[in-house]
Amino acid sequence: MKEININGTIYQNPLLVFALEVEAQEEFNDFQKIFTGVGKINAAYHLFKGIEKYNPDIIINLGTAGSTAFNKGNVVCCTQFIQRDMDVMALGFQKFETPFANGEIILEHGISLQDFPSGICGSGDQFEMEHNNTEYNVIEMEAFALAKVCKEEKLPFLCLKYISDGADGNAVDDWSTEVKKAAQKLRETLLK
């Protein structure tokens, strides 16, 4: 088990969380890690199991994401999260608002890293290829659920996303190519 220094705080028992093994490759074999699978339900379930098993002092979510605001190959730190596929406006709720949850539309939780761009992460259970929302600028499928669990469990949370595609018509091909580069860049960022 490897400790990690984040903004001057030493964490003795970090847990790295990825959706897919391809996002980690062999770059993080010296860390305690879990793979949740794709989507918010899988992410929440497997994170709870990981917390139960490892009792971490910080959760670090690493993975790929699309963006129309940040360039491919950039690493973006997210501390704000939107559940982009929550739509109950027909019943009078605001866009992205979870009914009767008494929560904010933008979930704020996480550690910021200096010298890295900050993004608003929109998580949803579809691979977005026609991004046109201005409320979020990082598009992926798990981080909202992970941030929500960490906030409720009062666990420090760091979310770093490697921008793999433009959330556009080329997203599938771009992601397939860029995901191979993500792990090395994420490791460099995390251990900087």
C-alpha positions in Angstrom: 0.0 0.0 0.0 1.5 3.3 -1.1 0.9 6.6 0.7 0.3 9.8 -1.3 0.9 13.6 -0.7 -1.9 15.8 -1.9 -1.5 19.6 -1.4 0.8 18.9 1.6 -1.4 16.3 3.3 -0.1 12.8 3.5 -2.8 10.1 3.0 -1.7 6.7 4.4 -4.4 4.6 2.9 -5.6 6.0 -0.5 -8.0 4.1 -2.7 -7.8 4.7 -6.4 -11.1 4.3 -8.3 -11.3 3.7 -12.0 -14.3 2.7 -14.1 -12.3 0.4 -16.4 -8.9 -1.5 -16.1 -7.8 0.0 -19.4 -7.8 3.4 -17.8 -5.2 2.2 -15.2 -3.2 -0.2 -17.3 -0.1 -1.2 -15.4 0.7 2.3 -14.1 -1.0 2.0 -10.7 0.0 -1.5 -9.6 1.7 -0.1 -6.5 -1.6 1.4 -5.3 -4.7 0.0 -3.7 -7.4 0.3 -6.4 -10.8 -0.8 -7.6 -12.6 -1.0 -10.9 -16.3 -0.1 -10.7 -17.5 -0.8 -14.2 -19.4 1.8 -16.3 -22.2 4.0 -15.0 -23.4 5.7 -11.8 -25.0 2.6 -10.2 -22.0 0.4 -10.7 -19.7 3.3 -9.4 -21.7 3.8 -6.2 -22.1 0.1 -5.4 -18.4 -0.8 -6.0 -17.2 2.2 -4.1 -19.2 1.3 -1.1 -17.8 -2.2 -1.3 -14.2 -0.7 -1.6 -14.7 1.5 1.4 -16.0 -1.4 3.4 -13.0 -3.6 2.4 -10.1 -1.1 2.5 -11.2 1.7 5.0 -9.4 4.4 2.9 -8.6 7.9 4.2 -9.1 9.4 0.7 -10.8 8.3 -2.5 -9.1 9.3 -5.8 -11.1 8.9 -9.0 -9.0 8.7 -12.1 -10.3 8.2 -15.6 -11.2 9.5 -19.0 -13.7 12.1 -20.0 -14.9 14.1 -23.0 -14.9 17.9 -23.2 -15.7 20.7 -25.5 -13.9 23.2 -23.3 -10.6 21.4 -22.6 -8.2 19.9 -25.2 -7.5 16.2 -25.6 -4.6 15.1 -23.5 -5.2 17.6 -20.7 -5.9 16.5 -17.1 -8.7 18.4 -15.4 -9.5 18.5 -11.7 -13.2 18.3 -10.9 -14.7 19.5 -7.6 -18.2 20.2 -8.9 -20.6 17.5 -10.3 -23.9 17.4 -12.1 -26.1 14.4 -12.7 -26.6 15.3 -16.3 -29.3 12.7 -17.1 -31.6 13.7 -14.2 -34.5 15.4 -15.9 -37.8 15.8 -13.9 -38.6 19.3 -15.2 -42.1 18.1 -16.3 -42.9 17.9 -12.6 -41.6 21.4 -11.9 -38.1 20.6 -10.8 -35.0 22.4 -12.1 -32.8 20.9 -14.8 -30.6 18.2 -13.2 -32.4 18.5 -9.8 -33.0 15.2 -8.0 -36.6 15.3 -6.7 -37.1 15.4 -2.9 -33.3 14.9 -2.2 -32.9 18.3 -0.5 -29.6 18.6 -2.3 -28.0 21.1 -4.6 -28.1 20.7 -8.4 -24.3 21.2 -8.5 -22.7 18.8 -6.0 -19.6 20.5 -4.6 -17.1 18.1 -3.0 -13.4 17.5 -3.6 -9.9 18.6 -3.4 -8.6 21.2 -5.9 -5.1 21.0 -7.3 -3.1 24.1 -8.0 -1.8 24.6 -11.5 -4.5 22.3 -13.0 -7.6 23.4 -14.8 -10.8 23.0 -12.8 -13.9 21.5 -14.5 -17.6 21.0 -13.8 -18.2 17.3 -14.3 -21.5 16.1 -15.9 -22.0 12.4 -15.1 -24.7 10.4 -17.0 -25.5 6.9 -18.1 -24.9 7.5 -21.7 -21.8 8.1 -23.8 -22.4 11.7 -24.9 -21.5 12.5 -28.5 -23.4 15.7 -29.1 -22.5 17.9 -26.1 -24.4 21.2 -26.1 -24.9 22.0 -22.4 -23.2 25.0 -20.9 -23.7 23.9 -17.3 -20.8 21.4 -17.3 -17.6 21.1 -19.3 -16.3 17.6 -18.5 -18.5 14.7 -19.6 -18.2 11.2 -18.2 -20.3 8.4 -16.5 -19.4 7.9 -12.8 -17.9 10.8 -10.9 -21.2 12.3 -9.6 -22.0 9.0 -7.8 -18.5 8.7 -6.4 -18.5 12.4 -5.2 -21.9 11.9 -3.6 -20.9 8.8 -1.7 -17.7 10.5 -0.5 -19.5 13.6 0.6 -22.1 11.5 2.5 -19.4 9.4 4.1 -17.3 12.5 4.9 -14.3 11.1 2.9 -11.8 13.4 1.1 -12.2 13.1 -2.7 -9.9 13.9 -5.6 -11.2 13.6 -9.1 -8.8 13.8 -12.1 -10.0 13.3 -15.6 -7.9 12.8 -18.7 -9.6 14.5 -21.6 -9.9 11.7 -24.3 -12.4 13.2 -26.7 -14.5 16.2 -27.7 -17.9 14.7 -26.7 -18.7 14.9 -30.4 -19.2 12.7 -33.5 -15.5 11.5 -33.2 -15.8 10.6 -29.5 -15.8 6.8 -30.0 -12.7 6.8 -32.2 -10.9 9.4 -30.1 -11.6 7.6 -26.8 -10.4 4.3 -28.2 -7.0 6.0 -29.1 -6.6 8.3 -26.2 -7.5 5.9 -23.4 -4.2 4.1 -24.1 -2.4 7.4 -23.1 -4.5 8.2 -20.1 -2.9 6.1 -17.4 0.6 7.4 -17.8 -0.5 11.0 -17.9 -2.8 10.5 -14.8 0.1 8.9 -12.9 2.4 11.8 -13.7 -0.3 14.2 -12.5 -1.1 12.4 -9.3 2.6 12.0 -8.3 3.7 15.5 -9.4 
